[in-house]
Amino acid sequence: MDMISVVIPARDAEAYLREAIDSVLGQNYPAMEVLVVNNDSRDRTVAIANAFGEPVVCLHSAARGHAPTLNHGIRHAKGNWLAFIDADDVWVPHKLSRQMQALHDAPELDAVFGHALNFSGPVPHGGDGQPAEVPGTMLIRRDAFHRVGHFDETFALGSIIDWYLRAQEAGLRMRTLPETLLYRRIHGANISLRLKDEYRRDYARILKASLDRRRKRTP
């Protein structure tokens, strides 16, 4: 069975981390390693991660930010597939098996995404989400990820959009399944809510960089 490496970036995540890890370990496609990447947490994040034991491993990243934390986990991953989940989110139980089946049915694919359903309060059980080409819904071949390259650490929030645009430009064959695979928690500490201005600045830079790359390739 193929090994899936799951990277979980975590900073001061004690309130939600256990639910995120449980949703990964509860998958009905269990061949994986789970890498919790602690980013200078000041709460019980490390203790919670370490309490699980194998296959959960807690790594430590000194670099601040979402992209550097993801990249640190990727550098330590041993699997030939990569998956990601934020420490405050939850996977549906069949996420990995559904995606592996899709990749088996269409072996030409490099990556599979799905829908995400936003929630606050108790974790939902079902519901219709929206298409979400984000790391939390992605399962990707390791070699395909490296053809695109790591997440750009110069962006405060836009590294995900930047990576997806680069993946399209690199010709990765990607599909978004028409079903909810991720429950995305909305709360007061969400980075995307706290850093709206940085996101807008990143977005303008990302679009310009993508246009510049496309122009260079146009004869």
C-alpha positions in Angstrom: 0.0 0.0 0.0 1.2 3.5 -0.9 2.3 5.7 2.1 0.6 9.0 2.5 2.4 11.6 4.5 0.0 14.1 6.2 1.4 17.4 7.3 -0.4 19.4 10.0 1.0 22.9 10.7 0.2 23.9 14.3 0.7 27.0 16.4 -1.1 27.4 19.8 -3.5 24.8 18.5 -4.4 23.0 21.8 -8.2 23.8 21.4 -8.6 21.9 18.1 -5.5 19.8 17.3 -6.8 16.5 18.9 -9.9 16.6 16.6 -7.7 17.2 13.5 -5.4 14.3 14.3 -8.3 12.0 15.2 -9.9 12.8 11.8 -6.6 11.8 10.1 -6.1 8.6 12.1 -9.8 7.7 11.6 -9.5 7.5 7.8 -10.4 4.2 6.2 -7.2 4.3 4.2 -4.7 4.2 7.0 -1.2 3.8 5.4 0.4 7.1 6.4 2.7 9.1 8.6 1.3 12.1 10.4 3.7 15.0 10.8 2.6 17.7 13.3 4.8 20.7 12.7 4.9 22.9 15.8 5.5 26.5 15.1 6.7 28.1 18.4 3.5 27.1 20.3 3.2 28.4 23.9 0.3 26.1 24.9 -0.1 22.3 25.1 0.1 21.7 21.3 3.3 19.7 21.6 2.0 17.6 24.5 -1.2 16.8 22.7 0.7 15.7 19.5 3.2 13.6 21.4 0.5 11.8 23.4 -0.7 10.1 20.3 2.5 8.1 19.6 3.1 6.5 16.2 2.3 7.2 13.5 2.1 10.8 14.8 5.4 12.6 14.9 5.9 16.1 16.3 8.5 18.3 14.5 9.6 21.8 15.4 9.9 24.7 13.0 11.6 27.9 14.1 10.4 29.8 11.0 7.2 31.8 11.5 4.3 31.6 9.0 2.1 29.0 7.3 4.2 28.4 4.2 7.5 27.8 6.1 5.7 25.4 8.5 4.2 23.4 5.6 7.6 23.3 3.8 9.3 22.1 7.0 6.9 19.1 7.2 7.3 18.4 3.5 11.1 18.2 3.8 10.7 15.5 6.5 7.9 13.5 4.7 8.8 10.0 3.6 5.6 9.1 1.7 5.1 9.0 -2.0 1.8 11.0 -1.5 1.3 14.3 0.3 -1.7 15.5 2.1 -2.3 18.5 4.4 -4.7 19.6 7.1 -4.7 22.7 9.3 -4.7 22.0 13.1 -8.2 23.5 13.5 -9.9 21.6 10.6 -11.4 18.1 10.3 -11.4 15.6 7.4 -14.4 13.5 6.6 -13.7 9.8 7.3 -13.6 8.7 3.7 -11.4 11.6 2.3 -8.3 9.6 1.5 -10.0 6.4 0.3 -12.2 8.5 -2.0 -9.3 10.3 -3.4 -7.1 7.2 -3.9 -10.0 5.6 -5.7 -10.3 8.6 -8.0 -6.5 8.4 -8.7 -6.7 4.7 -9.3 -9.6 5.2 -11.8 -7.6 8.0 -13.6 -3.9 7.2 -13.1 -3.0 10.2 -15.3 -4.0 12.6 -12.6 -1.3 14.2 -10.4 -3.6 15.6 -7.7 -7.2 15.4 -6.4 -9.0 18.1 -4.5 -12.6 18.3 -3.1 -15.2 20.5 -1.5 -14.8 22.2 1.9 -17.7 23.1 4.2 -17.1 26.0 6.6 -18.4 25.6 10.2 -18.3 27.0 13.7 -19.4 25.2 16.8 -19.7 21.3 16.7 -18.2 19.4 13.8 -20.8 18.7 11.2 -21.6 15.3 9.8 -22.3 15.8 6.2 -23.4 18.9 4.2 -22.7 20.5 0.9 -19.5 22.5 0.7 -17.9 24.5 -2.0 -15.1 23.6 -4.4 -11.8 24.3 -2.6 -8.4 23.9 -4.3 -6.5 24.3 -1.0 -4.0 22.0 0.8 -6.7 20.7 3.2 -8.6 19.0 0.4 -5.5 18.0 -1.7 -3.9 14.6 -2.2 -0.9 14.9 -4.5 1.8 12.7 -5.8 5.1 13.7 -4.1 7.0 14.0 -7.4 4.2 16.1 -8.9 4.4 18.5 -5.9 8.1 18.9 -6.3 7.7 19.6 -10.0 5.9 22.8 -8.9 8.1 23.5 -5.9 7.6 24.4 -2.3 5.1 27.0 -1.0 6.6 30.5 -1.5 7.6 31.7 2.0 7.7 35.4 1.0 3.9 35.6 1.1 2.1 36.2 4.4 -1.1 34.4 3.2 -1.0 34.1 -0.5 1.3 31.1 -0.8 -1.6 28.7 -1.5 -3.0 30.7 -4.4 0.5 31.2 -5.8 1.3 27.5 -5.6 -2.0 26.5 -7.3 -1.3 29.0 -10.2 2.2 27.6 -10.6 0.8 24.1 -10.6 -1.5 25.0 -13.5 1.3 26.7 -15.3 3.5 23.5 -14.9 0.7 21.4 -16.5 -0.2 19.3 -13.5 -3.3 17.2 -14.1 -5.7 18.0 -11.3 -9.3 17.2 -10.5 -11.8 18.5 -7.9 -14.2 15.9 -6.7 -17.9 17.0 -6.3 -18.2 16.2 -2.7 -17.2 17.6 0.7 -13.9 16.2 2.0 -12.9 18.9 4.5 -14.7 20.7 7.3 -13.1 24.1 7.7 -13.5 25.7 11.1 -14.2 29.4 11.3 -13.2 31.1 14.5 -11.8 34.4 15.8 -8.2 33.3 15.5 -8.3 32.3 11.8 -5.2 33.8 10.1 -7.1 34.7 7.0 -9.5 36.9 9.1 -6.7 38.6 11.1 -4.5 39.4 8.2 -6.9 40.7 5.5 -4.7 43.6 4.5 -1.6 41.3 4.0 -3.8 38.9 1.9 -4.9 41.7 -0.4 -1.2 42.8 -0.9 -0.2 39.2 -1.5 -3.0 38.6 -4.1 -1.9 41.6 -6.2 1.7 40.4 -6.2 0.7 36.8 -7.0 -1.4 37.9 -10.1 1.4 40.1 -11.4 4.0 37.3 -10.9 1.8 34.8 -12.7 1.2 37.2 -15.6 4.9 37.9 -15.9 5.7 34.2 -16.1 3.0 33.6 -18.8 4.4 36.5 -20.8 7.9 35.1 -20.7 6.7 31.8 -22.2 4.7 33.5 -24.9 6.7 33.8 -28.2 
